[in-house]
Amino acid sequence: MLLLTLLWAVPLLLLTTKIFLPWFDAVVPLAHCHEYLGINGLTLVIYGVLVGLPASLVIVVVLLEGRRSWRTWRLGQFPLPGEKVLRPTRYVYGRRARLRPALFFMVVLLVCGLSAQGWVWAGNLLPKLTPDLSVCFSGIAR
């Protein structure tokens, strides 16, 4: 399981640090100069960071762990029947078994709330920003 996770996590980490972050650092200072599908680039950056990042975290975590937590909650048993474990493990039933999925779903709700709060923060932040438009006309922002 660890090896399987490393097979996708390490390339994703390398892709993020070597390609995405340098690109993002170059795009952000000039984002206000461009429009994408009729939306200002600065608006996309602000909403992407404050709303999109927490929302994408929720999506990824739910895709990876949601089904297992839901089944654990529904059955009231941990580990799940037929689930492979690294060492002999006693089954836990009832309330104690539902504690882990309850914490998982509370964290998911918390991050969803953070994304919703990010929407409010972005809405309040955008009118206060005054981007330097002279950068757009200097020939640098092409």
N, CA, C and O atoms as a MOPAC input file, in Angstrom:
PM7 MOZYME 1SCF
protein

 N      0.82400 1    -1.18800 1     0.00000 1
 C      0.00000 1     0.00000 1     0.00000 1
 C      0.87500 1     1.26100 1     0.00000 1
 O      0.60400 1     2.22000 1    -0.72200 1
 N      1.92500 1     1.23600 1     0.82200 1
 C      2.83500 1     2.38400 1     0.86600 1
 C      3.53000 1     2.57000 1    -0.47700 1
 O      3.65700 1     3.69200 1    -0.96600 1
 N      3.97300 1     1.48300 1    -1.06300 1
 C      4.63600 1     1.56000 1    -2.36400 1
 C      3.67800 1     2.08200 1    -3.43400 1
 O      4.07000 1     2.87500 1    -4.29000 1
 N      2.44000 1     1.64000 1    -3.38300 1
 C      1.44100 1     2.10500 1    -4.34100 1
 C      1.20300 1     3.61000 1    -4.18600 1
 O      1.05400 1     4.32300 1    -5.17800 1
 N      1.16800 1     4.07700 1    -2.96300 1
 C      0.99200 1     5.51200 1    -2.71500 1
 C      2.20500 1     6.29800 1    -3.20000 1
 O      2.06000 1     7.36800 1    -3.79100 1
 N      3.39600 1     5.76900 1    -2.95100 1
 C      4.61000 1     6.45100 1    -3.38800 1
 C      4.70400 1     6.52200 1    -4.91000 1
 O      5.28700 1     7.46000 1    -5.45500 1
 N      4.13000 1     5.53100 1    -5.59900 1
 C      4.18600 1     5.51500 1    -7.06400 1
 C      3.46300 1     6.70600 1    -7.68400 1
 O      3.86300 1     7.17600 1    -8.74900 1
 N      2.41400 1     7.20100 1    -7.04300 1
 C      1.75000 1     8.37600 1    -7.59800 1
 C      2.12500 1     9.65300 1    -6.85600 1
 O      2.08700 1    10.73400 1    -7.44500 1
 N      2.48700 1     9.55600 1    -5.57000 1
 C      2.75800 1    10.75900 1    -4.78700 1
 C      4.09200 1    11.40800 1    -5.14800 1
 O      4.17600 1    12.63400 1    -5.22700 1
 N      5.12000 1    10.61600 1    -5.36400 1
 C      6.43500 1    11.18200 1    -5.67700 1
 C      6.42800 1    11.89700 1    -7.03000 1
 O      6.92200 1    13.02100 1    -7.11100 1
 N      5.88500 1    11.28800 1    -8.10400 1
 C      5.82500 1    12.05400 1    -9.35900 1
 C      4.96800 1    13.31300 1    -9.24800 1
 O      5.28700 1    14.33400 1    -9.85600 1
 N      3.88400 1    13.24800 1    -8.47800 1
 C      3.05300 1    14.43200 1    -8.29600 1
 C      3.81900 1    15.52800 1    -7.55900 1
 O      3.71800 1    16.70300 1    -7.91100 1
 N      4.57600 1    15.14900 1    -6.55000 1
 C      5.39000 1    16.11700 1    -5.81300 1
 C      6.44000 1    16.74700 1    -6.72200 1
 O      6.63500 1    17.96200 1    -6.69800 1
 N      7.11100 1    15.93100 1    -7.51600 1
 C      8.12300 1    16.46000 1    -8.43500 1
 C      7.50000 1    17.37300 1    -9.48300 1
 O      8.05300 1    18.42600 1    -9.79900 1
 N      6.36400 1    16.97700 1   -10.01500 1
 C      5.65900 1    17.79100 1   -11.00200 1
 C      5.26100 1    19.13300 1   -10.40200 1
 O      5.38100 1    20.17300 1   -11.04900 1
 N      4.78900 1    19.10100 1    -9.16900 1
 C      4.36600 1    20.33100 1    -8.50600 1
 C      5.54600 1    21.25400 1    -8.24100 1
 O      5.47900 1    22.44400 1    -8.54600 1
 N      6.62700 1    20.72200 1    -7.67800 1
 C      7.74700 1    21.57800 1    -7.30100 1
 C      8.58600 1    22.03300 1    -8.48100 1
 O      9.11100 1    23.14700 1    -8.46300 1
 N      8.72400 1    21.21400 1    -9.49400 1
 C      9.60400 1    21.55100 1   -10.62200 1
 C      8.89800 1    22.27100 1   -11.76100 1
 O      9.53300 1    23.03300 1   -12.48900 1
 N      7.60100 1    22.04900 1   -11.93100 1
 C      6.90200 1    22.64100 1   -13.07300 1
 C      5.82900 1    23.63100 1   -12.63100 1
 O      5.83100 1    24.78300 1   -13.06400 1
 N      4.90000 1    23.18200 1   -11.76000 1
 C      3.76400 1    24.03200 1   -11.42800 1
 C      4.15400 1    25.27300 1   -10.63200 1
 O      3.76200 1    26.38000 1   -11.00200 1
 N      4.91000 1    25.12000 1    -9.55400 1
 C      5.22700 1    26.27200 1    -8.71000 1
 C      6.05000 1    27.34800 1    -9.43100 1
 O      5.75900 1    28.53100 1    -9.25500 1
 N      7.06700 1    26.99300 1   -10.23600 1
 C      7.74500 1    28.05900 1   -10.99800 1
 C      6.81000 1    28.76000 1   -11.99300 1
 O      6.88500 1    29.97500 1   -12.17500 1
 N      5.93800 1    27.98600 1   -12.62800 1
 C      4.97700 1    28.58200 1   -13.55100 1
 C      4.03400 1    29.52200 1   -12.79900 1
 O      3.75500 1    30.62800 1   -13.26100 1
 N      3.55000 1    29.08300 1   -11.65400 1
 C      2.61800 1    29.88200 1   -10.85200 1
 C      3.28400 1    31.17100 1   -10.36700 1
 O      2.65900 1    32.23200 1   -10.37000 1
 N      4.55400 1    31.08100 1    -9.95100 1
 C      5.28800 1    32.27900 1    -9.53000 1
 C      5.44000 1    33.28100 1   -10.66700 1
 O      5.47300 1    34.48700 1   -10.42600 1
 N      5.53300 1    32.79700 1   -11.89900 1
 C      5.65600 1    33.70000 1   -13.04200 1
 C      4.30300 1    34.28400 1   -13.45800 1
 O      4.24800 1    35.40400 1   -13.96600 1
 N      3.22500 1    33.55000 1   -13.25200 1
 C      1.90200 1    33.98900 1   -13.69000 1
 C      1.26300 1    34.98200 1   -12.72300 1
 O      0.61500 1    35.93200 1   -13.16200 1
 N      1.43000 1    34.78300 1   -11.43400 1
 C      0.72600 1    35.59800 1   -10.43800 1
 C      0.99800 1    37.10100 1   -10.56500 1
 O      0.04200 1    37.87400 1   -10.50700 1
 N      2.24000 1    37.55800 1   -10.73400 1
 C      2.43900 1    39.01700 1   -10.82300 1
 C      1.74300 1    39.67600 1   -12.01200 1
 O      1.46800 1    40.87500 1   -11.97800 1
 N      1.45900 1    38.91500 1   -13.04900 1
 C      0.82200 1    39.47300 1   -14.24300 1
 C     -0.59100 1    38.94300 1   -14.44700 1
 O     -1.16600 1    39.13700 1   -15.51800 1
 N     -1.15500 1    38.28900 1   -13.46300 1
 C     -2.47900 1    37.67400 1   -13.61300 1
 C     -3.55800 1    38.69900 1   -13.91800 1
 O     -4.47600 1    38.42100 1   -14.69000 1
 N     -3.46000 1    39.87600 1   -13.32400 1
 C     -4.47500 1    40.90200 1   -13.52800 1
 C     -4.47400 1    41.44500 1   -14.96000 1
 O     -5.42000 1    42.12600 1   -15.35700 1
 N     -3.45800 1    41.16300 1   -15.71700 1
 C     -3.35500 1    41.66400 1   -17.09300 1
 C     -4.12600 1    40.80700 1   -18.09200 1
 O     -4.32800 1    41.22200 1   -19.23300 1
 N     -4.55100 1    39.63700 1   -17.68400 1
 C     -5.16300 1    38.69000 1   -18.62200 1
 C     -6.56800 1    38.31800 1   -18.18400 1
 O     -6.92000 1    38.38300 1   -17.00600 1
 N     -7.35900 1    37.92500 1   -19.17900 1
 C     -8.69100 1    37.38900 1   -18.90500 1
 C     -8.77000 1    35.98600 1   -19.46800 1
 O     -8.26600 1    35.70400 1   -20.55500 1
 N     -9.40700 1    35.11700 1   -18.71400 1
 C     -9.59900 1    33.72900 1   -19.12200 1
 C    -11.09300 1    33.44100 1   -19.07300 1
 O    -11.70900 1    33.47200 1   -18.00800 1
 N    -11.66700 1    33.16000 1   -20.23600 1
 C    -13.10500 1    32.91200 1   -20.35600 1
 C    -13.92300 1    34.06600 1   -19.76000 1
 O    -14.96300 1    33.84400 1   -19.14000 1
 N    -13.44500 1    35.28500 1   -19.95300 1
 C    -14.14800 1    36.46400 1   -19.48500 1
 C    -13.96000 1    36.77600 1   -18.01100 1
 O    -14.62500 1    37.66700 1   -17.48200 1
 N    -13.06600 1    36.05900 1   -17.33900 1
 C    -12.81800 1    36.28200 1   -15.91200 1
 C    -11.39400 1    36.80300 1   -15.76400 1
 O    -10.46200 1    36.26000 1   -16.35800 1
 N    -11.23200 1    37.84700 1   -14.97800 1
 C     -9.91600 1    38.41700 1   -14.75100 1
 C     -9.00500 1    37.38100 1   -14.10800 1
 O     -9.44000 1    36.61400 1   -13.24900 1
 N     -7.74400 1    37.35700 1   -14.52200 1
 C     -6.78500 1    36.38500 1   -14.01500 1
 C     -6.53700 1    36.49500 1   -12.52400 1
 O     -6.32900 1    35.48500 1   -11.85100 1
 N     -6.55600 1    37.72700 1   -11.99500 1
 C     -6.36800 1    37.92300 1   -10.55700 1
 C     -7.51500 1    37.29800 1    -9.77000 1
 O     -7.30200 1    36.70300 1    -8.71300 1
 N     -8.71800 1    37.43600 1   -10.28600 1
 C     -9.87800 1    36.81700 1    -9.65000 1
 C     -9.72000 1    35.30400 1    -9.62600 1
 O    -10.00800 1    34.66100 1    -8.61700 1
 N     -9.26800 1    34.74500 1   -10.72200 1
 C     -9.05000 1    33.29500 1   -10.76900 1
 C     -7.98500 1    32.84100 1    -9.78000 1
 O     -8.12900 1    31.80000 1    -9.13900 1
 N     -6.92000 1    33.62000 1    -9.65800 1
 C     -5.85000 1    33.25700 1    -8.72300 1
 C     -6.35800 1    33.30400 1    -7.28800 1
 O     -6.14100 1    32.36600 1    -6.52100 1
 N     -7.03000 1    34.38900 1    -6.92100 1
 C     -7.50600 1    34.54600 1    -5.54200 1
 C     -8.52100 1    33.45700 1    -5.20000 1
 O     -8.39900 1    32.79800 1    -4.16700 1
 N     -9.51800 1    33.26500 1    -6.05800 1
 C    -10.51200 1    32.22600 1    -5.78700 1
 C     -9.88900 1    30.83200 1    -5.86400 1
 O    -10.28300 1    29.93200 1    -5.12200 1
 N     -8.93000 1    30.65500 1    -6.75000 1
 C     -8.26900 1    29.35100 1    -6.84900 1
 C     -7.51900 1    28.97900 1    -5.58800 1
 O     -7.54800 1    27.82800 1    -5.15300 1
 N     -6.84600 1    29.95800 1    -5.00300 1
 C     -6.07200 1    29.68900 1    -3.78900 1
 C     -6.98400 1    29.56100 1    -2.57000 1
 O     -6.83800 1    28.62800 1    -1.78100 1
 N     -7.91700 1    30.49000 1    -2.41500 1
 C     -8.73500 1    30.51100 1    -1.20400 1
 C     -9.91400 1    29.53700 1    -1.23700 1
 O    -10.37500 1    29.10100 1    -0.18200 1
 N    -10.40300 1    29.19200 1    -2.41300 1
 C    -11.54300 1    28.28000 1    -2.51600 1
 C    -11.12700 1    26.96100 1    -3.16400 1
 O    -11.47600 1    25.88400 1    -2.67900 1
 N    -10.38100 1    27.05300 1    -4.26000 1
 C    -10.04300 1    25.85700 1    -5.02900 1
 C     -9.12100 1    24.88900 1    -4.31100 1
 O     -9.31700 1    23.67700 1    -4.39700 1
 N     -8.12500 1    25.39500 1    -3.60800 1
 C     -7.20600 1    24.49100 1    -2.90200 1
 C     -7.89600 1    23.68000 1    -1.81000 1
 O     -7.74400 1    22.45900 1    -1.78300 1
 N     -8.66100 1    24.32000 1    -0.89500 1
 C     -9.35300 1    23.48900 1     0.09500 1
 C    -10.37900 1    22.54700 1    -0.53400 1
 O    -10.53000 1    21.40700 1    -0.09500 1
 N    -11.08200 1    23.02600 1    -1.56400 1
 C    -12.07700 1    22.16300 1    -2.20900 1
 C    -11.41600 1    20.97700 1    -2.89400 1
 O    -11.94200 1    19.86500 1    -2.84100 1
 N    -10.28000 1    21.19100 1    -3.53300 1
 C     -9.59200 1    20.07200 1    -4.18300 1
 C     -9.02500 1    19.10200 1    -3.15000 1
 O     -8.97500 1    17.89600 1    -3.39400 1
 N     -8.59900 1    19.61800 1    -2.00300 1
 C     -8.14400 1    18.73700 1    -0.92500 1
 C     -9.28600 1    17.84000 1    -0.46300 1
 O     -9.08900 1    16.64200 1    -0.25900 1
 N    -10.46800 1    18.40300 1    -0.29900 1
 C    -11.62900 1    17.60500 1     0.10100 1
 C    -11.91600 1    16.53100 1    -0.94100 1
 O    -12.16800 1    15.37900 1    -0.58700 1
 N    -11.88000 1    16.88800 1    -2.19800 1
 C    -12.18100 1    15.92800 1    -3.26000 1
 C    -11.18500 1    14.77700 1    -3.24000 1
 O    -11.58100 1    13.61400 1    -3.31700 1
 N     -9.90200 1    15.08900 1    -3.13800 1
 C     -8.87700 1    14.04600 1    -3.14500 1
 C     -9.00400 1    13.14400 1    -1.91600 1
 O     -8.93700 1    11.92100 1    -2.03500 1
 N     -9.18500 1    13.73800 1    -0.75300 1
 C     -9.26800 1    12.94800 1     0.47800 1
 C    -10.51500 1    12.07000 1     0.46800 1
 O    -10.46200 1    10.91400 1     0.88900 1
 N    -11.62000 1    12.60200 1    -0.00400 1
 C    -12.84600 1    11.79900 1    -0.06800 1
 C    -12.69400 1    10.67100 1    -1.08100 1
 O    -13.16200 1     9.55900 1    -0.84000 1
 N    -12.04700 1    10.94300 1    -2.20900 1
 C    -11.82500 1     9.87300 1    -3.18700 1
 C    -10.91800 1     8.77700 1    -2.63000 1
 O    -11.12700 1     7.59700 1    -2.91200 1
 N     -9.92200 1     9.15600 1    -1.85000 1
 C     -8.97900 1     8.17200 1    -1.31900 1
 C     -9.52000 1     7.42300 1    -0.09700 1
 O     -9.29000 1     6.22200 1     0.03700 1
 N    -10.22300 1     8.10300 1     0.78000 1
 C    -10.59100 1     7.50700 1     2.06600 1
 C    -12.08800 1     7.48000 1     2.34100 1
 O    -12.52500 1     6.81200 1     3.27900 1
 N    -12.87500 1     8.17900 1     1.55700 1
 C    -14.29900 1     8.32700 1     1.84000 1
 C    -15.08400 1     7.03200 1     1.84900 1
 O    -15.86800 1     6.78000 1     2.76400 1
 N    -14.87700 1     6.21400 1     0.83700 1
 C    -15.63900 1     4.96900 1     0.74100 1
 C    -15.33800 1     4.05300 1     1.92100 1
 O    -16.24700 1     3.45000 1     2.49000 1
 N    -14.07900 1     3.95000 1     2.28400 1
 C    -13.68300 1     3.09600 1     3.40600 1
 C    -14.27900 1     3.60900 1     4.71100 1
 O    -14.78200 1     2.82700 1     5.51800 1
 N    -14.22300 1     4.92000 1     4.91800 1
 C    -14.79300 1     5.49500 1     6.13400 1
 C    -16.30800 1     5.31800 1     6.17300 1
 O    -16.88300 1     5.03500 1     7.22400 1
 N    -16.94500 1     5.48800 1     5.02100 1
 C    -18.39400 1     5.31200 1     4.97200 1
 C    -18.77100 1     3.87000 1     5.29600 1
 O    -19.72000 1     3.62800 1     6.04200 1
 N    -18.03500 1     2.91500 1     4.74100 1
 C    -18.32000 1     1.50000 1     5.03400 1
 C    -18.06500 1     1.17800 1     6.50300 1
 O    -18.82500 1     0.43100 1     7.11800 1
 N    -16.99800 1     1.73800 1     7.06200 1
 C    -16.71400 1     1.52900 1     8.48200 1
 C    -17.83200 1     2.10400 1     9.33100 1
 O    -18.25600 1     1.47800 1    10.30300 1
 N    -18.30900 1     3.27500 1     8.98000 1
 C    -19.40200 1     3.89600 1     9.72100 1
 C    -20.66500 1     3.04300 1     9.62000 1
 O    -21.33600 1     2.78600 1    10.61900 1
 N    -20.97600 1     2.61200 1     8.40300 1
 C    -22.20600 1     1.85200 1     8.16800 1
 C    -22.18000 1     0.49800 1     8.87900 1
 O    -23.17000 1     0.09000 1     9.48700 1
 N    -21.04200 1    -0.19300 1     8.79900 1
 C    -20.94100 1    -1.52000 1     9.41500 1
 C    -20.64000 1    -1.45300 1    10.90700 1
 O    -20.95500 1    -2.38900 1    11.64200 1
 N    -20.04200 1    -0.37200 1    11.36000 1
 C    -19.66700 1    -0.26000 1    12.76100 1
 C    -18.57600 1    -1.23700 1    13.13600 1
 O    -18.54600 1    -1.76200 1    14.24900 1
 N    -17.68100 1    -1.47400 1    12.19400 1
 C    -16.60200 1    -2.43800 1    12.42200 1
 C    -15.31900 1    -1.90900 1    11.81200 1
 O    -15.30000 1    -1.41600 1    10.68500 1
 N    -14.22900 1    -2.02600 1    12.59700 1
 C    -12.91800 1    -1.64100 1    12.08100 1
 C    -11.89300 1    -2.64400 1    12.57600 1
 O    -11.90900 1    -2.96600 1    13.76400 1
 N    -11.00500 1    -3.15400 1    11.74200 1
 C    -10.93200 1    -2.99300 1    10.29200 1
 C    -12.10700 1    -3.67000 1     9.60000 1
 O    -12.78400 1    -4.51800 1    10.18100 1
 N    -12.33100 1    -3.29100 1     8.37400 1
 C    -13.44000 1    -3.83800 1     7.59600 1
 C    -13.23500 1    -5.32500 1     7.34300 1
 O    -12.09900 1    -5.79800 1     7.32400 1
 N    -14.31800 1    -6.06400 1     7.14700 1
 C    -14.18900 1    -7.49200 1     6.85400 1
 C    -13.36800 1    -7.71800 1     5.58300 1
 O    -13.62000 1    -7.09100 1     4.55400 1
 N    -12.40000 1    -8.60300 1     5.66000 1
 C    -11.56700 1    -8.93300 1     4.51200 1
 C    -10.45500 1    -7.93600 1     4.24100 1
 O     -9.69000 1    -8.12000 1     3.29400 1
 N    -10.34200 1    -6.89200 1     5.03800 1
 C     -9.29100 1    -5.89600 1     4.83300 1
 C     -7.96200 1    -6.43500 1     5.35500 1
 O     -7.88500 1    -6.99200 1     6.45100 1
 N     -6.92700 1    -6.25900 1     4.55200 1
 C     -5.60000 1    -6.72700 1     4.95600 1
 C     -5.00500 1    -5.74300 1     5.95700 1
 O     -5.10800 1    -4.52700 1     5.79800 1
 N     -4.38000 1    -6.30100 1     6.99100 1
 C     -3.71800 1    -5.49300 1     8.00600 1
 C     -2.26700 1    -5.94200 1     8.11400 1
 O     -1.93000 1    -7.06800 1     7.74900 1
 N     -1.41100 1    -5.05700 1     8.61500 1
 C      0.01500 1    -5.35800 1     8.66900 1
 C      0.37800 1    -6.30900 1     9.80300 1
 O      1.36000 1    -7.04500 1     9.70800 1
 N     -0.40100 1    -6.29900 1    10.86200 1
 C     -0.13000 1    -7.19700 1    11.98900 1
 C     -1.48000 1    -7.66600 1    12.54000 1
 O     -2.50500 1    -7.05100 1    12.24700 1
 N     -1.49800 1    -8.71800 1    13.31400 1
 C     -2.77200 1    -9.17800 1    13.87600 1
 C     -3.47100 1    -8.04300 1    14.64100 1
 O     -2.89300 1    -7.42500 1    15.53600 1
 N     -4.70300 1    -7.79500 1    14.27000 1
 C     -5.45000 1    -6.67500 1    14.82200 1
 C     -6.81100 1    -7.16100 1    15.29100 1
 O     -7.49400 1    -7.89700 1    14.57800 1
 N     -7.20300 1    -6.75100 1    16.48400 1
 C     -8.53000 1    -7.09200 1    16.97900 1
 C     -9.56900 1    -6.21500 1    16.28900 1
 O     -9.33100 1    -5.03900 1    16.01300 1
 N    -10.70000 1    -6.80000 1    16.02300 1
 C    -11.80100 1    -6.02400 1    15.48100 1
 C    -12.36600 1    -5.12600 1    16.57500 1
 O    -12.43700 1    -5.50800 1    17.74300 1
 N    -12.76100 1    -3.94400 1    16.17600 1
 C    -13.41200 1    -3.00000 1    17.07400 1
 C    -14.80400 1    -2.78100 1    16.51100 1
 O    -14.97500 1    -2.60000 1    15.30500 1
 N    -15.79300 1    -2.79800 1    17.38400 1
 C    -17.18500 1    -2.68000 1    16.94900 1
 C    -17.85800 1    -1.48600 1    17.61300 1
 O    -17.37800 1    -0.94900 1    18.61100 1
 N    -18.98400 1    -1.09000 1    17.02900 1
 C    -19.84500 1    -0.08800 1    17.65300 1
 C    -19.27800 1     1.32100 1    17.61900 1
 O    -18.68700 1     1.76600 1    16.63600 1
 N    -19.49100 1     2.01500 1    18.76100 1
 C    -19.07900 1     3.41600 1    18.86200 1
 C    -17.59300 1     3.61800 1    18.65400 1
 O    -17.17400 1     4.57600 1    18.00400 1
 N    -16.80000 1     2.72300 1    19.20100 1
 C    -15.34300 1     2.86700 1    19.06000 1
 C    -14.92400 1     2.72300 1    17.59900 1
 O    -14.00200 1     3.40700 1    17.15400 1
 N    -15.57800 1     1.85700 1    16.85900 1
 C    -15.24500 1     1.68700 1    15.43900 1
 C    -15.66800 1     2.90500 1    14.62600 1
 O    -15.02600 1     3.24700 1    13.63300 1
 N    -16.74600 1     3.55700 1    15.04700 1
 C    -17.24500 1     4.72000 1    14.30200 1
 C    -16.50700 1     6.01000 1    14.64900 1
 O    -16.75700 1     7.04600 1    14.03300 1
 N    -15.61100 1     5.96300 1    15.61600 1
 C    -14.88500 1     7.16700 1    16.01200 1
 C    -13.98700 1     7.68200 1    14.88600 1
 O    -13.98200 1     8.88000 1    14.60000 1
 N    -13.23500 1     6.79600 1    14.25100 1
 C    -12.31900 1     7.20500 1    13.16900 1
 C    -13.06900 1     7.80100 1    11.97700 1
 O    -12.68100 1     8.86900 1    11.50300 1
 N    -14.13400 1     7.15200 1    11.46700 1
 C    -14.86500 1     7.79700 1    10.36800 1
 C    -15.55000 1     9.10100 1    10.79200 1
 O    -15.68400 1    10.01900 1     9.98300 1
 N    -15.98100 1     9.18900 1    12.05000 1
 C    -16.59200 1    10.43000 1    12.51200 1
 C    -15.57000 1    11.56200 1    12.47600 1
 O    -15.88300 1    12.67100 1    12.04200 1
 N    -14.35200 1    11.28400 1    12.93000 1
 C    -13.29400 1    12.30000 1    12.86300 1
 C    -12.97300 1    12.65300 1    11.41500 1
 O    -12.76200 1    13.82100 1    11.08900 1
 N    -12.93600 1    11.64400 1    10.54900 1
 C    -12.67100 1    11.88100 1     9.13300 1
 C    -13.72300 1    12.82500 1     8.54100 1
 O    -13.38200 1    13.79900 1     7.87000 1
 N    -14.99900 1    12.53100 1     8.79300 1
 C    -16.05700 1    13.35500 1     8.22000 1
 C    -16.09100 1    14.75000 1     8.84500 1
 O    -16.46800 1    15.71200 1     8.17700 1
 N    -15.70500 1    14.87200 1    10.11500 1
 C    -15.61100 1    16.20200 1    10.72500 1
 C    -14.50400 1    17.02300 1    10.07300 1
 O    -14.67400 1    18.22100 1     9.84600 1
 N    -13.37300 1    16.39000 1     9.77200 1
 C    -12.28400 1    17.09900 1     9.09600 1
 C    -12.71600 1    17.51400 1     7.68700 1
 O    -12.40800 1    18.61900 1     7.24000 1
 N    -13.42700 1    16.62600 1     6.99300 1
 C    -13.92800 1    16.96100 1     5.65400 1
 C    -14.87200 1    18.15800 1     5.74200 1
 O    -14.77600 1    19.08100 1     4.93300 1
 N    -15.77400 1    18.15000 1     6.70900 1
 C    -16.68900 1    19.28000 1     6.87500 1
 C    -15.93600 1    20.56400 1     7.24400 1
 O    -16.28900 1    21.65100 1     6.78700 1
 N    -14.90900 1    20.42700 1     8.06600 1
 C    -14.10300 1    21.58700 1     8.44600 1
 C    -13.41800 1    22.19800 1     7.22200 1
 O    -13.41100 1    23.41800 1     7.06300 1
 N    -12.85300 1    21.37400 1     6.37400 1
 C    -12.16600 1    21.89500 1     5.18200 1
 C    -13.18100 1    22.43200 1     4.17300 1
 O    -12.89100 1    23.39500 1     3.46400 1
 N    -14.37200 1    21.82000 1     4.10000 1
 C    -15.43700 1    22.39300 1     3.26100 1
 C    -15.82400 1    23.77100 1     3.78500 1
 O    -16.04500 1    24.69700 1     3.00500 1
 N    -15.90400 1    23.90300 1     5.10800 1
 C    -16.18800 1    25.20400 1     5.71200 1
 C    -15.09300 1    26.20600 1     5.42100 1
 O    -15.36800 1    27.38400 1     5.19600 1
 N    -13.84500 1    25.74400 1     5.42300 1
 C    -12.72600 1    26.61400 1     5.07500 1
 C    -12.84100 1    27.08800 1     3.63100 1
 O    -12.54300 1    28.24400 1     3.32800 1
 N    -13.26500 1    26.21100 1     2.75300 1
 C    -13.45800 1    26.60000 1     1.35800 1
 C    -14.57800 1    27.62600 1     1.23000 1
 O    -14.45800 1    28.59000 1     0.47400 1
 N    -15.65900 1    27.42200 1     1.96400 1
 C    -16.76500 1    28.39500 1     1.94800 1
 C    -16.30800 1    29.73100 1     2.52700 1
 O    -16.65600 1    30.79000 1     2.00400 1
 N    -15.53500 1    29.68200 1     3.59800 1
 C    -15.00400 1    30.91900 1     4.17600 1
 C    -14.04200 1    31.59400 1     3.20300 1
 O    -13.97900 1    32.82100 1     3.13700 1
 N    -13.29500 1    30.79400 1     2.45400 1
 C    -12.41100 1    31.32900 1     1.42700 1
 C    -13.17400 1    32.10300 1     0.37200 1
 O    -12.67600 1    33.10200 1    -0.14800 1
 N    -14.37600 1    31.65400 1     0.05100 1
 C    -15.23000 1    32.36300 1    -0.90400 1
 C    -15.54600 1    33.76300 1    -0.36900 1
 O    -15.49300 1    34.74900 1    -1.10400 1
 N    -15.87300 1    33.83100 1     0.91900 1
 C    -16.17900 1    35.12200 1     1.54400 1
 C    -14.92400 1    35.99500 1     1.57900 1
 O    -14.97600 1    37.17700 1     1.23900 1
 N    -13.80300 1    35.41400 1     1.98900 1
 C    -12.55600 1    36.17600 1     2.05200 1
 C    -12.17500 1    36.71600 1     0.67900 1
 O    -11.77400 1    37.87300 1     0.55000 1
 N    -12.30000 1    35.87300 1    -0.34800 1
 C    -11.94200 1    36.30900 1    -1.70000 1
 C    -12.85700 1    37.43700 1    -2.15900 1
 O    -12.39700 1    38.40400 1    -2.76700 1
 N    -14.14400 1    37.31500 1    -1.87200 1
 C    -15.08500 1    38.36900 1    -2.24000 1
 C    -14.77600 1    39.68500 1    -1.55500 1
 O    -14.96800 1    40.75000 1    -2.14200 1
 N    -14.29800 1    39.62400 1    -0.31300 1
 C    -13.93700 1    40.84400 1     0.41000 1
 C    -12.57300 1    41.38500 1    -0.00400 1
 O    -12.34400 1    42.59300 1     0.03800 1
 N    -11.67900 1    40.50500 1    -0.39800 1
 C    -10.31000 1    40.90100 1    -0.71800 1
 C    -10.19100 1    41.53700 1    -2.10000 1
 O     -9.44800 1    42.50400 1    -2.26700 1
 N    -10.89300 1    41.02100 1    -3.07300 1
 C    -10.73500 1    41.49400 1    -4.45600 1
 C    -11.01300 1    42.99200 1    -4.63800 1
 O    -10.24100 1    43.65600 1    -5.33000 1
 N    -12.06800 1    43.55000 1    -4.05500 1
 C    -12.27800 1    45.00300 1    -4.24900 1
 C    -11.17600 1    45.86200 1    -3.62400 1
 O    -10.97500 1    47.00300 1    -4.04100 1
 N    -10.47000 1    45.33300 1    -2.63800 1
 C     -9.41900 1    46.09900 1    -1.95400 1
 C     -8.09300 1    46.08100 1    -2.70500 1
 O     -7.21600 1    46.90200 1    -2.43700 1
 N     -7.94200 1    45.15100 1    -3.64100 1
 C     -6.68600 1    45.04400 1    -4.39300 1
 C     -6.64600 1    46.07900 1    -5.51000 1
 O     -7.62300 1    46.27700 1    -6.23200 1
 N     -5.50600 1    46.72600 1    -5.63300 1
 C     -5.30900 1    47.66800 1    -6.73300 1
 C     -4.05200 1    47.25000 1    -7.49200 1
 O     -2.94800 1    47.67700 1    -7.15400 1
 N     -4.22000 1    46.42800 1    -8.50200 1
 C     -3.05200 1    45.95200 1    -9.24500 1
 C     -2.41700 1    47.07100 1   -10.05900 1
 O     -3.07900 1    48.02600 1   -10.46400 1
 N     -1.12700 1    46.92600 1   -10.28300 1
 C     -0.35800 1    47.90300 1   -11.05000 1
 C     -0.57000 1    47.63100 1   -12.54100 1
 O     -0.00300 1    46.69200 1   -13.09900 1
 N     -1.39100 1    48.46500 1   -13.17000 1
 C     -1.71500 1    48.27100 1   -14.57900 1
 C     -0.59200 1    48.67900 1   -15.51300 1
 O     -0.60600 1    48.30000 1   -16.68400 1
 N      0.38900 1    49.44500 1   -15.02600 1
 C      1.49000 1    49.86700 1   -15.89000 1
 C      2.32000 1    48.64900 1   -16.33900 1
 O      2.94200 1    48.67600 1   -17.40100 1
 N      2.32200 1    47.59800 1   -15.53400 1
 C      3.04900 1    46.38700 1   -15.90100 1
 C      2.42300 1    45.74800 1   -17.14300 1
 O      3.12200 1    45.16000 1   -17.96800 1
 N      1.11800 1    45.86700 1   -17.26300 1
 C      0.41200 1    45.23400 1   -18.38000 1
 C      0.76200 1    45.88000 1   -19.71200 1
 O      0.79400 1    45.20600 1   -20.74100 1
 N      1.02400 1    47.18300 1   -19.69800 1
 C      1.25600 1    47.91100 1   -20.94200 1
 C      2.73000 1    48.08500 1   -21.26600 1
 O      3.07700 1    48.70400 1   -22.27200 1
 N      3.58600 1    47.55100 1   -20.43300 1
 C      5.02400 1    47.75300 1   -20.65800 1
 C      5.60000 1    46.76100 1   -21.65600 1
 O      6.79000 1    46.82400 1   -21.96500 1
 N      4.78700 1    45.85400 1   -22.16100 1
 C      5.28600 1    44.88500 1   -23.12400 1
 C      5.79900 1    43.62600 1   -22.45500 1
 O      6.17100 1    42.67500 1   -23.14300 1
 N      5.82700 1    43.59500 1   -21.13400 1
 C      6.28700 1    42.40700 1   -20.40500 1
 C      5.20200 1    41.35800 1   -20.32300 1
 O      5.48400 1    40.16000 1   -20.34400 1
 N      3.95500 1    41.80600 1   -20.22900 1
 C      2.84900 1    40.88600 1   -19.96100 1
 C      2.23400 1    40.34000 1   -21.24100 1
 O      1.04300 1    40.54000 1   -21.47900 1
 N      2.98900 1    39.67800 1   -22.04400 1
 C      2.44200 1    39.11800 1   -23.28800 1
 C      2.19300 1    37.67000 1   -23.15000 1
 O      1.73300 1    37.02900 1   -24.09500 1

